[in-house]
C-alpha cells in the first residue's frame, strides 16, 4: 500500500462526474487547485501481470507500483488533511488499450470522503456527539435528493452556484421518507440548501434555525403572469447560546390580560421615535418603548408575524417558521435578529409583560410556478400542501392536519416557547386550521387537539383569530376548543360599532358587555379577546372620521363630516366617540385588545388596506389629545384591576347580580330597533374577606342617541352614595376620576343624572363616610 505525499495545492472542486483518467478531490471546502490521479493499467491478455500507476492531475509522470503478489488486489493509500473533507474522490479506470471501465451504473468511479449516512432525526441541521454535522429533510415523493453547500454568501462572488453537491444514496441516506446525511466538517462553507427530484433549484430547509436573506431574482413570465424568481438559503452558522439568567414566563391568567397589538417595524420606524437608526423598527426599538406599555397598563404585547415573510405581500405571507425576520435586527442578519428578539422578550418579562405572537400556519408566500418555489413546495408538495388548494383561494394552502405538516407546526411552536420564551400564540386565519387534506372541514382536527394538550404548549396562551389575509374575511367560526382555545371575538367589534352608530339592538350590546355568552358559554368570558379596531380595517380615529359607500362593512360613522374637519361640534363628537369605544372595550368581560396607534390618533386616511398603514408618529404623544386618551386608557386598566371581581372574571357574572334598565329604571326596549339607551346595574358579590371600598355596586349608562337622556339611579343602602367615575361628555381632565382628582361628584340614590348624547357614564357605590 502506497502513501501519496501532500499535494502542492489543496484538493479542489472539479465538475461533478468528471473523470479523464484521474482521481480528483471534488469539494475540499470550496477551494481551488489540482489533486491526484490513479491510473490502473490492465493487461490485455487474461492472466498476465498488471500494474498500478499513480500520477498527479495534469501530469504525465507517475509512480509505478509493483504488481500484487499471490493474486492479492492492488491498492493505494491517499492521505489528506481532515479539514479538506468533505469532498468526492473521482477516478477513472482504463484497460491496456485506454478504454474506460465504468461502474455498474455506467458512471465514473466517485467516492465521497468525509460523508456519512447520517441520522433521520432531528430534522434540519444538527451537530452530533462526535462533532459531525447532520442534515435531515422529509420528502416522501422525491426520487432523488442532493445537499448543496455554498462557499460564499448568495448573491456574492461565487455564491450563486454550489461549491459542493452531495447526492444522497436512497439505500444509505434514506430512512422511511426522511433523507439524511452527515458531514465530518462544513468548514469553508457558509450556507446550504436541498435539491429534490433532480430539478436543479436550491430549496430552503424547512427546519433551518438560521437563514440568509430572501433573494428575489429576475422576473419570469409564467402562465401569463410576471413573477419574480425567489430563493432563500439556510445558514450553516449556529446561533450562539443565550444566557436567560432569571427570566421567567409571567404566566398571567387569561382574565387579567390587557393586550396591545403592534408591528415591530412600524412601531418605532419613524424618526419621531427618537431612536438611533440601527434600533428604529427593530426588536431593540420595541424594548426601548417598554415604558409606553407600562404607562398604558398593558401587560401583554401581541406582535404581528415575525417569521421571515415576503416583503411585497407582507408579514402575513411567511416562507419559514423557525427564525425571526432578519430585518428586525440592527444588523439585518439572522443571528443578530435571534439575539435581539430574545433580548426584547427578557426586557418585557422583567416588566411583567407577556409576549404573544401572531402566527400564520395556513398558507405561505410560495407560488405555484417553479420560480416561486422557495422550500416545502419543491421538497414535498403533496405532503405539505392541499393538492388542489381551496376554491376561490389562489394562495398556497398548507395541509395543516397532515402528520408531517402537523409535526412541523408543533415543532415550530415548541421552538418559540423553549428557545425564545414566547408566552403564547394567536393563530391567524384559524378556520383553515380545521381543513382536511381535501379542503374539507374536520369536526376534530388533530392539529388543534395536539396543540391543546401538548405538554409544552399547554402552559401558553393559544388564541384562534378568524381574520384571513387571503380574502380579508373576518367571520366568527364555530371553533373546536377543548376548553383550551381562546378566540378573537369579531362579533364584539361589529356589535359595539353598530350600537354607537345607532344600528344595533341594545340586546346585542348587552351580550357583548357580559362576555359574549352566545359564543363562549362552555368556556367563560376570559376566552373572548375583544377589540374595536385592528390592523386590517379602519383605525380607531378613522372609525369616527370616515363613512362612505366603500366602508359599509366597517360600520363606521364620520360624526357629521367626512374626513379631516375643523368643525368644533364634529370634533367634539368624534372625541366623545373615541372615549366611548375605549370605555365599552374595557368595561366588557373578556380580554381587551388595543391596536397600535389607537392611543395616539393614528390614521390611514380612511383606508382599510393593511398596506396603507404608516409608521407610528411619536411626536403626537405630546399633544393634549394623546395625553387625554392615554391617561383614560391607564385609568381604565387600573379600574379593571381594582374591580377584578367584576371585570377580570374566569366565569360569567351571576344572573341575579345583573339588572338592566331603561332611562327610568323600567325594562329596556330590547326588541326596539330605535332604542339606543341602556343602563346596567351590577351588584358586587358578597365577600367577607374583601374591603367595602372594593366591593361597591356599579351602574353604567350607555347613550347612543342624538339627544340627552335623564337616567334615574337605583336606590342604595342607607349611608351609601353613587360616585361618578366616568362621564365621556365632560372636558378633560374631569371626564374620569383619578387619585389626583379627588373632587368626584356624589349622587344620591333615586336621583336623576343627565346623560348627554353619545355618552357613557360609570357610577360606583361607596359609603358616604368613606
QUIKAZI-V218179 format. One record per residue. N is the residue number from 0. RES is the residue in one small letter. SS is DSSP state (hx for helix, st for strand, lp for the rest). NEAR is the number of other C-alpha atoms within 10 Angstrom. D_LAST is the distance of its C-alpha to the last C-alpha in Angstrom with 2 decimals. Layout:
# QUIKAZI-V218179
n: {N/N}
res: {RES/RES}
ss: {SS/SS}
near: {NEAR/NEAR}
d_last: {D_LAST/D_LAST}
This chain:
# QUIKAZI-V218179
n: {0/1/2/3/4/5/6/7/8/9/10/11/12/13/14/15/16/17/18/19/20/21/22/23/24/25/26/27/28/29/30/31/32/33/34/35/36/37/38/39/40/41/42/43/44/45/46/47/48/49/50/51/52/53/54/55/56/57/58/59/60/61/62/63/64/65/66/67/68/69/70/71/72/73/74/75/76/77/78/79/80/81/82/83/84/85/86/87/88/89/90/91/92/93/94/95/96/97/98/99/100/101/102/103/104/105/106/107/108/109/110/111/112/113/114/115/116/117/118/119/120/121/122/123/124/125/126/127/128/129/130/131/132/133/134/135/136/137/138/139/140/141/142/143/144/145/146/147/148/149/150/151/152/153/154/155/156/157/158/159/160/161/162/163/164/165/166/167/168/169/170/171/172/173/174/175/176/177/178/179/180/181/182/183/184/185/186/187/188/189/190/191/192/193/194/195/196/197/198/199/200/201/202/203/204/205/206/207/208/209/210/211/212/213/214/215/216/217/218/219/220/221/222/223/224/225/226/227/228/229/230/231/232/233/234/235/236/237/238/239/240/241/242/243/244/245/246/247/248/249/250/251/252/253/254/255/256/257/258/259/260/261/262/263/264/265/266/267/268/269/270/271/272/273/274/275/276/277/278/279/280/281/282/283/284/285/286/287/288/289/290/291/292/293/294/295/296/297/298/299/300/301/302/303/304/305/306/307/308/309/310/311/312/313/314/315/316/317/318/319/320/321/322/323/324/325/326/327/328/329/330/331/332/333/334/335/336/337/338/339/340/341/342/343/344/345/346/347/348/349/350/351/352/353/354/355/356/357/358/359/360/361/362/363/364/365/366/367/368/369/370/371/372/373/374/375/376/377/378/379/380/381/382/383/384/385/386/387/388/389/390/391/392/393/394/395/396/397/398/399/400/401/402/403/404/405/406/407/408/409/410/411/412/413/414/415/416/417/418/419/420/421/422/423/424/425/426/427/428/429/430/431/432/433/434/435/436/437/438/439/440/441/442/443/444/445/446/447/448/449/450/451/452/453/454/455/456/457/458/459/460/461/462/463/464/465/466/467/468/469/470/471/472/473/474/475/476/477/478/479/480/481/482/483/484/485/486/487/488/489/490/491/492/493/494/495/496/497/498/499/500/501/502/503/504/505/506/507/508/509/510/511/512/513/514/515/516/517/518/519/520/521/522/523/524/525/526/527/528/529/530/531/532/533/534/535/536/537/538/539/540/541/542/543/544/545/546/547/548/549/550/551/552/553/554/555/556/557/558/559/560/561/562/563/564/565/566/567/568/569/570/571/572/573/574/575/576/577/578/579/580/581/582/583/584/585/586/587/588/589/590/591/592/593/594/595/596/597/598/599/600/601/602/603/604/605/606/607/608/609/610/611/612/613/614/615/616/617/618/619/620/621/622/623/624/625/626/627/628/629/630/631/632/633/634/635/636/637/638/639/640/641/642/643/644/645/646/647/648/649/650/651/652/653/654/655/656/657/658/659/660/661/662/663/664/665/666/667/668/669/670/671/672/673/674/675/676/677/678/679/680/681/682/683/684/685/686/687/688/689/690/691/692/693/694/695/696/697/698/699/700/701/702/703/704/705/706/707/708/709/710/711/712/713/714/715/716/717/718/719/720/721/722/723/724/725/726/727/728/729/730/731/732/733/734/735/736/737/738/739/740/741/742/743/744/745/746/747/748/749/750/751/752/753/754/755/756/757/758/759/760/761/762/763/764/765/766/767/768/769}
res: {x/x/x/x/x/x/x/x/x/x/x/x/x/x/x/x/x/x/x/x/x/x/x/x/x/x/x/x/x/x/x/x/x/x/x/x/x/x/x/x/x/x/x/x/x/x/x/x/x/x/x/x/x/x/x/x/x/x/x/x/x/x/x/x/x/x/x/x/x/x/x/x/x/x/x/x/x/x/x/x/x/x/x/x/x/x/x/x/x/x/x/x/x/x/x/x/x/x/x/x/x/x/x/x/x/x/x/x/x/x/x/x/x/x/x/x/x/x/x/x/x/x/x/x/x/x/x/x/x/x/x/x/x/x/x/x/x/x/x/x/x/x/x/x/x/x/x/x/x/x/x/x/x/x/x/x/x/x/x/x/x/x/x/x/x/x/x/x/x/x/x/x/x/x/x/x/x/x/x/x/x/x/x/x/x/x/x/x/x/x/x/x/x/x/x/x/x/x/x/x/x/x/x/x/x/x/x/x/x/x/x/x/x/x/x/x/x/x/x/x/x/x/x/x/x/x/x/x/x/x/x/x/x/x/x/x/x/x/x/x/x/x/x/x/x/x/x/x/x/x/x/x/x/x/x/x/x/x/x/x/x/x/x/x/x/x/x/x/x/x/x/x/x/x/x/x/x/x/x/x/x/x/x/x/x/x/x/x/x/x/x/x/x/x/x/x/x/x/x/x/x/x/x/x/x/x/x/x/x/x/x/x/x/x/x/x/x/x/x/x/x/x/x/x/x/x/x/x/x/x/x/x/x/x/x/x/x/x/x/x/x/x/x/x/x/x/x/x/x/x/x/x/x/x/x/x/x/x/x/x/x/x/x/x/x/x/x/x/x/x/x/x/x/x/x/x/x/x/x/x/x/x/x/x/x/x/x/x/x/x/x/x/x/x/x/x/x/x/x/x/x/x/x/x/x/x/x/x/x/x/x/x/x/x/x/x/x/x/x/x/x/x/x/x/x/x/x/x/x/x/x/x/x/x/x/x/x/x/x/x/x/x/x/x/x/x/x/x/x/x/x/x/x/x/x/x/x/x/x/x/x/x/x/x/x/x/x/x/x/x/x/x/x/x/x/x/x/x/x/x/x/x/x/x/x/x/x/x/x/x/x/x/x/x/x/x/x/x/x/x/x/x/x/x/x/x/x/x/x/x/x/x/x/x/x/x/x/x/x/x/x/x/x/x/x/x/x/x/x/x/x/x/x/x/x/x/x/x/x/x/x/x/x/x/x/x/x/x/x/x/x/x/x/x/x/x/x/x/x/x/x/x/x/x/x/x/x/x/x/x/x/x/x/x/x/x/x/x/x/x/x/x/x/x/x/x/x/x/x/x/x/x/x/x/x/x/x/x/x/x/x/x/x/x/x/x/x/x/x/x/x/x/x/x/x/x/x/x/x/x/x/x/x/x/x/x/x/x/x/x/x/x/x/x/x/x/x/x/x/x/x/x/x/x/x/x/x/x/x/x/x/x/x/x/x/x/x/x/x/x/x/x/x/x/x/x/x/x/x/x/x/x/x/x/x/x/x/x/x/x/x/x/x/x/x/x/x/x/x/x/x/x/x/x/x/x/x/x/x/x/x/x/x/x/x/x/x/x/x/x/x/x/x/x/x/x/x/x/x/x/x/x/x/x/x/x/x/x/x/x/x/x/x/x/x/x/x/x/x/x/x/x/x/x/x/x/x/x/x/x/x/x/x/x/x/x/x/x/x/x/x/x/x/x/x/x/x/x/x/x}
ss: {lp/lp/st/lp/lp/lp/lp/lp/lp/lp/lp/lp/lp/lp/lp/lp/lp/lp/lp/lp/lp/lp/lp/st/st/st/st/hx/hx/hx/lp/lp/lp/lp/lp/st/st/st/st/st/st/st/lp/lp/lp/lp/lp/lp/lp/lp/st/st/st/st/st/st/lp/lp/lp/lp/lp/st/st/st/st/lp/lp/lp/lp/lp/lp/lp/lp/lp/lp/lp/st/lp/lp/lp/lp/hx/hx/hx/lp/lp/st/st/st/st/st/lp/st/st/st/lp/lp/lp/lp/st/st/lp/lp/lp/lp/lp/lp/lp/st/st/st/st/st/lp/st/st/lp/lp/lp/lp/lp/lp/lp/st/st/st/st/lp/lp/lp/lp/lp/st/st/st/st/st/st/lp/lp/lp/lp/lp/lp/st/st/st/st/st/st/lp/lp/lp/lp/lp/lp/lp/lp/lp/lp/lp/lp/lp/st/st/st/st/lp/lp/lp/lp/lp/lp/st/st/lp/lp/st/st/st/st/st/st/lp/lp/lp/lp/lp/lp/lp/st/st/st/st/st/st/lp/lp/lp/lp/lp/lp/st/lp/lp/lp/lp/lp/lp/lp/st/lp/lp/lp/st/st/st/st/st/st/st/st/lp/lp/st/st/st/st/st/st/st/lp/lp/st/st/lp/lp/lp/lp/lp/lp/lp/lp/lp/lp/lp/lp/lp/lp/lp/lp/lp/lp/hx/hx/hx/lp/st/st/st/st/st/lp/hx/hx/hx/hx/hx/lp/lp/hx/hx/hx/lp/lp/lp/lp/lp/lp/lp/lp/lp/hx/hx/hx/hx/hx/hx/lp/hx/hx/hx/hx/hx/hx/hx/lp/lp/lp/st/st/st/st/lp/lp/lp/st/lp/st/lp/lp/lp/lp/lp/lp/lp/lp/st/lp/lp/lp/lp/lp/st/lp/hx/hx/hx/lp/lp/lp/lp/lp/hx/hx/hx/hx/hx/hx/hx/hx/hx/hx/hx/hx/hx/hx/hx/hx/hx/lp/lp/lp/st/st/st/st/st/st/lp/lp/lp/st/st/lp/lp/lp/lp/lp/hx/hx/hx/lp/lp/lp/hx/hx/hx/hx/hx/hx/hx/hx/hx/st/lp/lp/lp/lp/st/lp/lp/st/lp/lp/st/st/st/lp/lp/lp/lp/hx/hx/hx/hx/hx/hx/hx/hx/hx/hx/hx/hx/hx/hx/hx/hx/hx/hx/lp/lp/lp/st/st/st/st/lp/lp/hx/hx/hx/hx/hx/st/lp/lp/lp/lp/lp/st/lp/lp/lp/lp/hx/hx/hx/hx/hx/hx/hx/hx/lp/lp/lp/hx/hx/hx/lp/st/st/st/st/lp/lp/lp/lp/lp/lp/lp/lp/lp/lp/lp/lp/lp/lp/lp/lp/lp/lp/lp/lp/lp/st/st/st/st/hx/hx/hx/hx/hx/hx/hx/hx/hx/hx/hx/lp/lp/lp/lp/lp/hx/hx/hx/hx/hx/hx/hx/hx/lp/lp/lp/hx/hx/hx/hx/lp/lp/lp/lp/hx/hx/hx/st/st/st/lp/lp/lp/lp/lp/lp/lp/lp/lp/hx/hx/hx/hx/lp/lp/lp/lp/lp/hx/hx/hx/hx/hx/hx/lp/lp/lp/lp/lp/lp/lp/lp/lp/lp/lp/lp/lp/hx/hx/hx/hx/hx/hx/hx/hx/hx/hx/hx/hx/hx/hx/hx/hx/hx/hx/hx/hx/lp/lp/lp/st/st/st/st/st/lp/lp/hx/hx/hx/lp/lp/lp/lp/lp/lp/lp/lp/lp/hx/hx/hx/lp/lp/lp/lp/lp/hx/hx/hx/hx/hx/lp/hx/hx/hx/hx/hx/hx/hx/hx/hx/hx/hx/hx/hx/hx/hx/hx/hx/hx/hx/lp/hx/hx/hx/hx/lp/lp/lp/lp/lp/lp/lp/hx/hx/hx/st/st/st/st/lp/lp/lp/lp/lp/lp/lp/lp/lp/lp/lp/lp/lp/lp/lp/st/st/st/st/st/st/lp/lp/lp/lp/lp/lp/lp/lp/lp/lp/lp/lp/lp/lp/lp/st/st/st/st/st/st/lp/lp/lp/lp/lp/st/st/st/st/lp/lp/lp/lp/lp/lp/lp/st/st/st/st/st/st/st/st/lp/lp/lp/lp/lp/lp/lp/lp/st/lp/lp/lp/lp/lp/lp/lp/lp/lp/st/st/lp/lp/lp/lp/st/st/st/st/lp/lp/lp/st/st/st/st/st/st/st/st/st/lp/lp/lp}
near: {11/12/9/16/10/14/14/10/11/19/28/22/23/24/13/15/16/18/20/18/21/24/27/32/30/32/28/28/25/25/18/16/16/21/24/23/25/23/23/22/18/18/14/12/9/8/7/8/15/18/15/19/16/20/20/21/19/13/10/7/11/15/14/14/16/13/14/15/9/6/8/8/8/15/11/14/8/14/12/14/10/12/14/23/23/26/26/28/22/25/23/23/22/16/14/13/10/12/9/14/14/13/11/8/7/8/13/20/20/20/16/17/19/18/21/18/18/21/20/21/16/14/21/18/25/20/14/12/7/7/12/19/20/25/27/26/24/23/25/15/14/17/10/16/24/22/22/22/28/26/24/19/17/21/12/9/10/14/16/14/16/21/25/25/23/21/15/18/15/16/8/13/21/22/16/11/14/17/29/30/26/24/21/19/19/24/15/17/21/19/24/29/25/25/24/21/16/11/12/11/19/25/24/26/28/21/21/22/25/24/26/24/20/19/15/15/14/11/14/16/13/13/8/7/9/10/18/17/19/19/22/24/28/25/26/23/15/12/14/10/8/12/9/14/7/7/14/12/20/17/15/16/12/19/22/21/24/23/25/23/20/21/22/21/22/18/23/27/26/19/16/15/20/14/17/12/14/15/22/26/26/30/28/25/27/26/18/17/14/16/13/12/19/16/14/21/23/24/22/26/23/22/19/21/24/25/22/27/22/18/12/9/12/15/22/26/25/24/25/26/25/22/22/28/26/25/20/28/26/20/15/16/18/26/22/19/24/24/20/22/23/20/18/21/26/25/18/25/21/15/15/18/27/27/25/24/24/21/23/27/26/24/22/24/24/23/18/15/14/16/21/21/24/28/25/24/22/25/27/18/21/19/22/25/23/22/16/12/17/16/7/8/10/12/18/23/23/29/29/29/22/20/14/15/19/21/15/19/20/18/15/19/21/19/18/19/18/12/14/21/20/24/26/24/23/24/23/24/25/25/21/21/24/22/24/19/20/13/18/11/14/14/11/14/16/18/19/25/15/15/20/21/13/13/11/15/20/14/15/19/23/24/24/25/25/24/20/19/19/14/12/15/11/17/15/17/15/9/20/17/18/14/12/19/20/25/25/25/28/21/19/23/20/20/23/26/23/20/23/23/20/21/17/20/20/26/18/18/23/19/17/26/22/18/29/25/16/9/21/18/13/13/19/22/30/26/30/28/26/27/26/26/24/19/18/18/20/27/26/26/24/28/26/30/25/24/22/13/6/11/17/10/10/19/22/22/24/22/21/17/16/16/14/14/13/8/10/9/12/19/19/13/19/22/18/21/26/20/23/24/21/21/20/19/24/24/20/24/31/32/28/26/24/26/21/25/22/22/23/23/20/21/21/18/16/23/18/20/13/16/13/12/19/14/19/23/20/18/13/15/16/10/10/11/16/16/17/18/22/20/19/24/22/17/21/21/22/15/15/19/16/14/17/15/16/24/26/24/21/19/17/21/21/10/8/8/12/14/14/17/20/21/20/16/16/11/13/19/17/17/10/12/13/14/20/24/27/25/27/18/19/21/19/18/14/10/10/8/6/9/9/14/11/15/22/22/18/22/22/19/24/26/26/26/19/12/11/15/22/13/22/19/24/16/13/16/10/9/11/19/23/28/21/21/21/24/23/25/22/13/12/15/13/16/19/21/19/17/8/6/10/8/10/17/12/17/18/17/17/15/13/16/15/11/22/21/19/25/27/26/24/21/23/22/26/22/16/13/7/9}
d_last: {101.68/101.42/98.48/98.05/97.31/94.08/94.33/94.72/91.74/88.66/88.99/88.09/86.71/89.62/89.36/88.55/91.59/94.02/97.04/100.35/101.75/99.05/96.02/92.97/89.61/87.41/83.92/83.65/80.24/81.29/83.89/87.30/90.80/93.55/93.93/96.69/98.93/100.73/104.01/105.76/109.48/110.68/114.43/115.95/118.02/116.49/117.05/117.61/115.53/112.42/110.44/106.99/106.50/103.27/102.92/100.11/98.88/101.16/103.80/107.26/107.77/106.64/106.81/109.13/108.26/110.92/111.45/109.69/111.95/112.57/110.83/107.42/104.97/104.78/101.43/99.86/96.78/94.55/92.20/89.21/86.13/83.12/80.82/83.16/82.08/81.30/84.38/87.17/90.65/92.98/96.71/99.82/102.71/106.14/109.47/112.70/113.27/109.86/108.41/104.67/103.58/100.19/97.70/97.69/95.10/97.59/95.49/96.14/95.08/91.53/89.66/85.96/85.36/81.94/80.76/79.64/78.72/74.99/72.33/70.68/67.23/64.91/65.31/65.39/66.49/65.95/67.47/69.27/69.69/73.06/71.74/73.27/71.36/70.96/70.57/69.85/69.34/69.26/71.89/73.41/75.68/76.96/80.62/80.48/77.80/78.22/76.01/76.21/75.56/75.16/76.12/74.35/71.23/71.63/72.85/74.27/77.87/79.25/75.92/76.57/79.09/78.57/80.34/80.79/80.78/80.71/81.87/80.33/82.90/81.65/83.51/81.83/78.63/77.27/75.47/74.68/73.21/71.96/74.18/73.87/75.65/75.16/76.40/77.31/75.86/74.48/75.11/76.21/74.33/70.95/70.11/71.26/71.43/72.96/75.78/76.20/78.97/81.48/79.81/79.64/76.04/73.57/70.46/67.09/66.27/63.27/61.98/62.45/59.54/60.73/62.33/64.01/63.40/63.88/67.31/68.42/72.17/74.51/73.78/75.83/76.96/76.21/76.81/76.49/73.27/72.99/70.96/70.41/71.67/68.79/68.77/66.54/67.66/66.02/65.95/67.62/65.07/62.65/59.03/58.33/56.10/52.47/50.47/47.01/45.90/42.63/41.69/39.97/38.91/35.08/35.50/32.18/31.56/32.52/29.16/27.49/30.08/29.70/33.33/35.17/38.81/41.15/44.83/45.91/48.42/46.71/43.36/44.80/48.38/47.94/48.72/45.41/43.82/45.21/46.73/50.35/52.81/53.30/49.57/48.72/48.71/48.80/46.73/46.43/44.93/42.34/41.39/41.18/38.40/36.11/33.41/33.41/32.52/29.79/28.24/28.14/26.56/29.87/30.89/34.28/37.12/39.70/42.99/45.67/48.89/50.04/53.30/56.49/56.97/59.46/58.57/59.89/58.32/54.99/52.73/52.75/56.47/56.85/60.13/58.94/56.14/56.19/55.46/53.15/54.49/56.60/55.43/51.85/53.01/54.00/57.61/57.97/59.33/58.39/58.00/55.83/53.65/53.17/52.00/49.78/48.02/47.45/46.09/43.65/42.49/41.97/39.89/37.66/37.25/36.42/33.48/32.33/33.99/36.39/39.67/40.87/44.28/45.60/49.01/52.03/54.41/55.89/58.29/59.72/61.21/64.71/67.14/69.94/72.73/74.10/73.19/69.50/69.62/67.44/66.85/66.42/68.43/71.49/70.89/70.54/69.71/70.19/67.83/64.95/65.04/65.26/68.95/68.98/65.38/63.30/64.54/63.32/62.04/64.19/62.27/63.34/61.31/60.85/61.79/58.47/59.32/62.72/62.65/63.62/61.07/58.41/59.25/59.09/55.58/54.30/55.94/54.37/50.83/51.27/52.68/49.58/47.27/49.42/50.86/48.13/44.99/43.88/40.89/41.89/43.97/43.75/47.11/48.28/50.56/49.50/51.61/54.72/53.73/54.66/58.17/61.26/64.50/65.74/62.53/61.63/58.13/57.61/55.45/54.77/55.27/56.18/54.55/51.08/51.35/52.61/49.69/47.18/48.65/49.98/48.96/48.16/46.50/44.49/41.79/41.47/39.93/42.60/41.96/44.46/44.63/46.95/47.56/51.25/52.64/56.06/55.65/52.08/51.09/47.55/47.66/45.46/47.73/47.57/47.31/48.20/45.28/45.58/41.76/41.99/42.46/39.61/40.57/39.92/38.79/40.95/39.99/36.41/37.70/40.13/37.80/34.97/37.61/39.22/36.02/35.16/38.83/38.70/41.32/39.53/38.48/34.73/35.42/36.46/33.16/31.28/33.50/32.74/28.96/29.15/31.31/34.81/35.64/39.08/39.92/37.97/37.80/39.64/37.70/34.08/32.06/32.03/35.76/35.31/35.45/34.29/35.37/35.86/38.64/41.01/43.87/46.42/45.73/43.77/41.10/37.71/38.70/42.07/40.53/39.28/42.41/45.40/46.62/50.34/52.90/53.00/49.28/49.09/48.14/45.12/43.41/42.40/41.85/42.74/40.52/43.61/45.77/47.45/46.90/45.86/44.86/44.23/43.01/39.54/38.60/39.80/38.00/34.71/35.09/36.02/32.97/30.77/32.71/32.32/28.55/28.87/31.11/28.82/25.74/27.64/29.08/25.80/23.96/27.09/27.70/30.32/31.06/30.69/33.80/33.95/37.44/38.74/38.45/36.02/33.41/35.90/37.80/40.80/43.54/46.92/48.00/47.58/49.65/48.77/51.26/50.03/52.79/51.54/48.33/48.42/46.82/43.24/43.17/40.89/41.46/39.13/36.19/35.97/35.70/32.65/32.93/32.85/30.00/28.01/29.04/28.65/25.20/24.23/25.83/24.01/20.63/21.82/23.08/19.83/18.05/20.79/20.33/16.55/17.12/20.44/20.04/20.93/22.80/24.60/26.35/29.83/30.03/29.48/26.52/27.40/28.85/26.87/23.59/24.85/25.41/27.34/27.55/29.50/28.38/28.08/26.65/30.28/32.16/32.56/36.11/36.76/40.50/40.52/41.52/40.41/36.83/34.64/31.16/28.93/25.36/23.95/21.20/20.32/18.83/17.22/19.55/18.52/18.44/17.90/17.99/15.19/11.54/9.39/7.72/11.43/12.80/11.58/14.64/16.37/18.50/21.21/23.90/27.25/29.66/33.07/34.77/36.51/34.68/31.10/29.60/27.25/24.89/23.22/19.82/19.64/18.08/14.86/14.12/13.30/9.80/9.03/9.94/11.80/11.10/14.52/15.16/18.96/21.60/24.96/26.64/24.79/26.25/25.48/23.16/20.80/21.59/19.10/15.72/15.89/14.22/16.83/15.82/12.24/13.41/12.48/13.65/11.66/14.16/14.31/16.23/20.03/20.06/22.39/21.88/24.92/25.71/28.45/31.61/31.55/27.78/25.11/21.48/18.52/15.31/12.51/10.53/6.78/5.12/5.42/3.79/0.00}
